[in-house]
Amino acid sequence: MKDDQTNPHRRGFLKAGAAAGLASGAGIARAALTRTPADDAQRQVEPFYGAHQAGIVTPQQSHTYMAAFDVKTESRDELVALLRAWTLASARMARGDTAGALDTPDDKPASDSADILGLGASALTITFGFGPTLFKTSDGKDRFGLAAKRPAALVDLPRFNGDQLIPEKTGGDIMIQACANDAQIAFHAVRQLARMGTSANVTSIRWGQAGFLSGPKGQTPRNLMGFKDGTNNPSTSQPPLMNQFVWADGADAPWMKGGTYTVVRRIRITLEHWDTMELGFQEQVFGRHKYSGAPIGKKKEFDAVDLDTADKDGNPAIAENSHVRLSNHMTNNGMQILRRSYSYNDGTNFYIERWPPWRQETEYDAGLIFVAHQSDPRTGFIPINTKLAKFDMMNQFTTHVGSAIFAVPPGAKEGSYIGAALFEA
Amino acid sequence: MKDDQTNPHRRGFLKAGAAAGLASGAGIARAALTRTPADDAQRQVEPFYGAHQAGIVTPQQSHTYMAAFDVKTESRDELVALLRAWTLASARMARGDTAGALDTPDDKPASDSADILGLGASALTITFGFGPTLFKTSDGKDRFGLAAKRPAALVDLPRFNGDQLIPEKTGGDIMIQACANDAQIAFHAVRQLARMGTSANVTSIRWGQAGFLSGPKGQTPRNLMGFKDGTNNPSTSQPPLMNQFVWADGADAPWMKGGTYTVVRRIRITLEHWDTMELGFQEQVFGRHKYSGAPIGKKKEFDAVDLDTADKDGNPAIAENSHVRLSNHMTNNGMQILRRSYSYNDGTNFYIERWPPWRQETEYDAGLIFVAHQSDPRTGFIPINTKLAKFDMMNQFTTHVGSAIFAVPPGAKEGSYIGAALFEA
């Protein structure tokens, strides 16, 4: 592992270059290289170090780039060295700096791709997680001596009804999610960390996914189906709710205390089909009114969901197979999960039907990067989605094509690194 | 063609619904449905009607969604009816409204997907263009009686050296490009127009592509390769330059006077590979210093490009095969094109090499949606790119996988529609 931060030659080069008075591109004054953000959304800085990792209860930024990595090395030391380097680089980027110092001599690869120069931190958060395969591979190998530390909650997700998972968009040993108020800042962060892992020969990228979220300030954002998404989320401003539903207590895996378990699903949505559905039907599917966000039969978004109300014909106002009823905590033993999803839009695919009527057409490859944080997926996502996958009327418009689960450890202390309690204790 | 704007029943429904006092989701008060933007970037409105179409010399917004459409109908009248409906819907959306009135009864599909409620216009521009195949198909059929009006400048692009074009990301009868300071606003605009074309059975989407651009305010933005992109663009604030290089004079096709010709190229960039290159080599490839943006040997971004300067060994300071030298107007008979490109990021692809060393890996599907506007591509993009495709050092990092050319007509007058002079004269 190289560590640019501690390379005295490079620091020396920076000083020399600056003193030489802009003699070369690599030696231009450092002041010109720092980011000079122009507005508040760009200037916003989220602390990287802390009791919890950032990006979980942080107010949701407008863009994300998520990636999963496969670990290629068999060396625990090399993996730990990369986690240390990733932690330092992430802390730099979170405060609005480049991943490494920009004092590269001309004959070396630069420590940052530099595409974010001039932009601010843009509320960048970088969140790390560890997948089940890091603890034990499918053939039972304890790759890094971590098998005994695998938390019981870090289960392998079951196959859900209707799953159409694509292997290259599923799983991963390590997750990195960057979120920021800028598409380029988010991608940049993951890209620098990916490059570090590749050049150290420790990791390779398994899948990467950009996402976005457009919401009026202070209001529940709408997903691409046009409905408000997240109305019934547990409030991140109530620590008791977060302790109950989001943060792991570390009972069987003390290194996870203050961490969370994160489920990611790439859910493709047939927007073309959805857009031709009657408004009233769309509302039945969700169990909410589209424009107001109110539960069916109510007037305001935050009016309580009343599952017992009947319509004038005596049928449930909120349909039996509606998304709201099936996912509501009242039908799920009171369990809640913290959804922090993004829309995605990867352009279009050309699609050929191989059976009558042999349709050929271009379709949107767009939908939802569903992200849910929870203290235990065995009582959270898994039972909720088992029910949804079977009965949700929405399923005729959605296909789960990617899936992953990660143990997201607590935050790092300055001077330490992400996952230290897993590897050091 | 339905036209929601002129349907008295629907207007009646809106009134009735509002008067009935929020009895149903469809009938909630109209005031709650208008967009209520929260900040300046969201509030910004670009006029849709005008001498030129918006989105060409408009200051570049942060996001785009571009799409190309195939025309399915053989009826010129149906095509014109769609262009009229598209014009009205576009003008509505550009001023921050929904594509159609939100007075849909429950048993009809809504006239807008509603995912942008609460967001502002966000400087939305919607730009339309006509591809060569609208005028004459490859088998010579004059589909809509337009063959005689095809401008000489609307050539079929030649095959360039190294082209690896994917048919389903290439060509198209009609282009629609939406640009806005918000990813969802841009996609939303194209999606509504696509739905209108599909439900009228007049068009189907051929390809769609999202893009983004992150730049410090008032500075040249950097592309994903980390270099400033657009430094040498002709200034859009100088009308004589725009008249010379961007706006068509309509000499052989009067309906195009005040329009432009737009070339789109989807250029995939091997960012993983680029990121491992020495800084000095990257600068040789571009012919500019990376951090400052100055031409090699100069200090400031806007210092003149001097192609005659030699380095201390007597070699050209700006390398013979550098991007700047090959694309500079001084080596291209003074010709300039107006580039208005966006980065794109469609996640990752899994890639298998079918020859030694049989590498398998996940790669970014990211790069540049190159967009260039010009008065005549025969003296603009085509000769410049013919040279670049053969000699540009950058080619080892870039692959052109999509391509299209469109005649972008002048702007519409209020009450008329985009392309009226083509169909009516």
HADDOCK unambig.tbl for C-alpha pairs under 7 A between the chains (distance, minus, plus):
assign (segid A and resid 25 and name CA) (segid B and resid 289 and name CA) 5.02 0.50 0.50
assign (segid A and resid 25 and name CA) (segid B and resid 290 and name CA) 6.70 0.50 0.50
assign (segid A and resid 25 and name CA) (segid B and resid 291 and name CA) 6.62 0.50 0.50
assign (segid A and resid 25 and name CA) (segid B and resid 292 and name CA) 6.86 0.50 0.50
assign (segid A and resid 33 and name CA) (segid B and resid 291 and name CA) 6.86 0.50 0.50
assign (segid A and resid 37 and name CA) (segid B and resid 216 and name CA) 6.56 0.50 0.50
assign (segid A and resid 38 and name CA) (segid B and resid 216 and name CA) 6.41 0.50 0.50
assign (segid A and resid 38 and name CA) (segid B and resid 217 and name CA) 6.10 0.50 0.50
assign (segid A and resid 106 and name CA) (segid B and resid 278 and name CA) 6.29 0.50 0.50
assign (segid A and resid 106 and name CA) (segid B and resid 279 and name CA) 5.01 0.50 0.50
assign (segid A and resid 106 and name CA) (segid B and resid 280 and name CA) 4.21 0.50 0.50
assign (segid A and resid 107 and name CA) (segid B and resid 278 and name CA) 5.19 0.50 0.50
assign (segid A and resid 107 and name CA) (segid B and resid 279 and name CA) 6.41 0.50 0.50
assign (segid A and resid 107 and name CA) (segid B and resid 280 and name CA) 5.92 0.50 0.50
assign (segid A and resid 108 and name CA) (segid B and resid 278 and name CA) 4.46 0.50 0.50
assign (segid A and resid 108 and name CA) (segid B and resid 279 and name CA) 6.10 0.50 0.50
assign (segid A and resid 109 and name CA) (segid B and resid 276 and name CA) 5.48 0.50 0.50
assign (segid A and resid 109 and name CA) (segid B and resid 277 and name CA) 5.21 0.50 0.50
assign (segid A and resid 109 and name CA) (segid B and resid 278 and name CA) 3.98 0.50 0.50
assign (segid A and resid 109 and name CA) (segid B and resid 279 and name CA) 5.38 0.50 0.50
assign (segid A and resid 110 and name CA) (segid B and resid 278 and name CA) 6.73 0.50 0.50
assign (segid A and resid 110 and name CA) (segid B and resid 279 and name CA) 5.76 0.50 0.50
assign (segid A and resid 113 and name CA) (segid B and resid 225 and name CA) 6.93 0.50 0.50
assign (segid A and resid 113 and name CA) (segid B and resid 226 and name CA) 5.60 0.50 0.50
assign (segid A and resid 113 and name CA) (segid B and resid 275 and name CA) 6.47 0.50 0.50
assign (segid A and resid 114 and name CA) (segid B and resid 226 and name CA) 4.86 0.50 0.50
assign (segid A and resid 115 and name CA) (segid B and resid 222 and name CA) 5.45 0.50 0.50
assign (segid A and resid 115 and name CA) (segid B and resid 223 and name CA) 6.30 0.50 0.50
assign (segid A and resid 115 and name CA) (segid B and resid 224 and name CA) 5.75 0.50 0.50
assign (segid A and resid 115 and name CA) (segid B and resid 225 and name CA) 6.64 0.50 0.50
assign (segid A and resid 115 and name CA) (segid B and resid 226 and name CA) 3.83 0.50 0.50
assign (segid A and resid 115 and name CA) (segid B and resid 227 and name CA) 6.80 0.50 0.50
assign (segid A and resid 118 and name CA) (segid B and resid 216 and name CA) 5.54 0.50 0.50
assign (segid A and resid 119 and name CA) (segid B and resid 215 and name CA) 6.98 0.50 0.50
assign (segid A and resid 119 and name CA) (segid B and resid 216 and name CA) 5.64 0.50 0.50
assign (segid A and resid 168 and name CA) (segid B and resid 350 and name CA) 6.46 0.50 0.50
assign (segid A and resid 184 and name CA) (segid B and resid 214 and name CA) 6.15 0.50 0.50
assign (segid A and resid 205 and name CA) (segid B and resid 362 and name CA) 6.13 0.50 0.50
assign (segid A and resid 206 and name CA) (segid B and resid 362 and name CA) 5.80 0.50 0.50
assign (segid A and resid 207 and name CA) (segid B and resid 348 and name CA) 5.82 0.50 0.50
assign (segid A and resid 207 and name CA) (segid B and resid 362 and name CA) 6.73 0.50 0.50
assign (segid A and resid 208 and name CA) (segid B and resid 347 and name CA) 4.95 0.50 0.50
assign (segid A and resid 208 and name CA) (segid B and resid 348 and name CA) 5.36 0.50 0.50
assign (segid A and resid 209 and name CA) (segid B and resid 347 and name CA) 4.43 0.50 0.50
assign (segid A and resid 209 and name CA) (segid B and resid 348 and name CA) 6.99 0.50 0.50
assign (segid A and resid 210 and name CA) (segid B and resid 345 and name CA) 6.84 0.50 0.50
assign (segid A and resid 210 and name CA) (segid B and resid 346 and name CA) 6.97 0.50 0.50
assign (segid A and resid 210 and name CA) (segid B and resid 347 and name CA) 6.00 0.50 0.50
assign (segid A and resid 214 and name CA) (segid B and resid 184 and name CA) 6.16 0.50 0.50
assign (segid A and resid 215 and name CA) (segid B and resid 119 and name CA) 6.99 0.50 0.50
assign (segid A and resid 216 and name CA) (segid B and resid 37 and name CA) 6.61 0.50 0.50
assign (segid A and resid 216 and name CA) (segid B and resid 38 and name CA) 6.43 0.50 0.50
assign (segid A and resid 216 and name CA) (segid B and resid 118 and name CA) 5.55 0.50 0.50
assign (segid A and resid 216 and name CA) (segid B and resid 119 and name CA) 5.66 0.50 0.50
assign (segid A and resid 217 and name CA) (segid B and resid 38 and name CA) 6.15 0.50 0.50
assign (segid A and resid 222 and name CA) (segid B and resid 115 and name CA) 5.47 0.50 0.50
assign (segid A and resid 223 and name CA) (segid B and resid 115 and name CA) 6.31 0.50 0.50
assign (segid A and resid 224 and name CA) (segid B and resid 115 and name CA) 5.74 0.50 0.50
assign (segid A and resid 225 and name CA) (segid B and resid 113 and name CA) 6.92 0.50 0.50
assign (segid A and resid 225 and name CA) (segid B and resid 115 and name CA) 6.64 0.50 0.50
assign (segid A and resid 226 and name CA) (segid B and resid 113 and name CA) 5.58 0.50 0.50
assign (segid A and resid 226 and name CA) (segid B and resid 114 and name CA) 4.83 0.50 0.50
assign (segid A and resid 226 and name CA) (segid B and resid 115 and name CA) 3.81 0.50 0.50
assign (segid A and resid 227 and name CA) (segid B and resid 115 and name CA) 6.78 0.50 0.50
assign (segid A and resid 272 and name CA) (segid B and resid 195 and name CA) 6.99 0.50 0.50
assign (segid A and resid 275 and name CA) (segid B and resid 109 and name CA) 6.99 0.50 0.50
assign (segid A and resid 275 and name CA) (segid B and resid 113 and name CA) 6.45 0.50 0.50
assign (segid A and resid 276 and name CA) (segid B and resid 109 and name CA) 5.46 0.50 0.50
assign (segid A and resid 277 and name CA) (segid B and resid 109 and name CA) 5.18 0.50 0.50
assign (segid A and resid 278 and name CA) (segid B and resid 106 and name CA) 6.29 0.50 0.50
assign (segid A and resid 278 and name CA) (segid B and resid 107 and name CA) 5.20 0.50 0.50
assign (segid A and resid 278 and name CA) (segid B and resid 108 and name CA) 4.47 0.50 0.50
assign (segid A and resid 278 and name CA) (segid B and resid 109 and name CA) 3.97 0.50 0.50
assign (segid A and resid 278 and name CA) (segid B and resid 110 and name CA) 6.73 0.50 0.50
assign (segid A and resid 279 and name CA) (segid B and resid 106 and name CA) 4.98 0.50 0.50
assign (segid A and resid 279 and name CA) (segid B and resid 107 and name CA) 6.39 0.50 0.50
assign (segid A and resid 279 and name CA) (segid B and resid 108 and name CA) 6.09 0.50 0.50
assign (segid A and resid 279 and name CA) (segid B and resid 109 and name CA) 5.38 0.50 0.50
assign (segid A and resid 279 and name CA) (segid B and resid 110 and name CA) 5.76 0.50 0.50
assign (segid A and resid 280 and name CA) (segid B and resid 106 and name CA) 4.20 0.50 0.50
assign (segid A and resid 280 and name CA) (segid B and resid 107 and name CA) 5.93 0.50 0.50
assign (segid A and resid 289 and name CA) (segid B and resid 25 and name CA) 5.00 0.50 0.50
assign (segid A and resid 290 and name CA) (segid B and resid 25 and name CA) 6.64 0.50 0.50
assign (segid A and resid 291 and name CA) (segid B and resid 25 and name CA) 6.58 0.50 0.50
assign (segid A and resid 291 and name CA) (segid B and resid 33 and name CA) 6.86 0.50 0.50
assign (segid A and resid 292 and name CA) (segid B and resid 25 and name CA) 6.87 0.50 0.50
assign (segid A and resid 345 and name CA) (segid B and resid 210 and name CA) 6.85 0.50 0.50
assign (segid A and resid 346 and name CA) (segid B and resid 210 and name CA) 6.96 0.50 0.50
assign (segid A and resid 346 and name CA) (segid B and resid 346 and name CA) 4.62 0.50 0.50
assign (segid A and resid 347 and name CA) (segid B and resid 208 and name CA) 4.95 0.50 0.50
assign (segid A and resid 347 and name CA) (segid B and resid 209 and name CA) 4.42 0.50 0.50
assign (segid A and resid 347 and name CA) (segid B and resid 210 and name CA) 5.98 0.50 0.50
assign (segid A and resid 348 and name CA) (segid B and resid 207 and name CA) 5.81 0.50 0.50
assign (segid A and resid 348 and name CA) (segid B and resid 208 and name CA) 5.37 0.50 0.50
assign (segid A and resid 348 and name CA) (segid B and resid 209 and name CA) 6.98 0.50 0.50
assign (segid A and resid 350 and name CA) (segid B and resid 168 and name CA) 6.45 0.50 0.50
assign (segid A and resid 362 and name CA) (segid B and resid 205 and name CA) 6.11 0.50 0.50
assign (segid A and resid 362 and name CA) (segid B and resid 206 and name CA) 5.79 0.50 0.50
assign (segid A and resid 362 and name CA) (segid B and resid 207 and name CA) 6.71 0.50 0.50
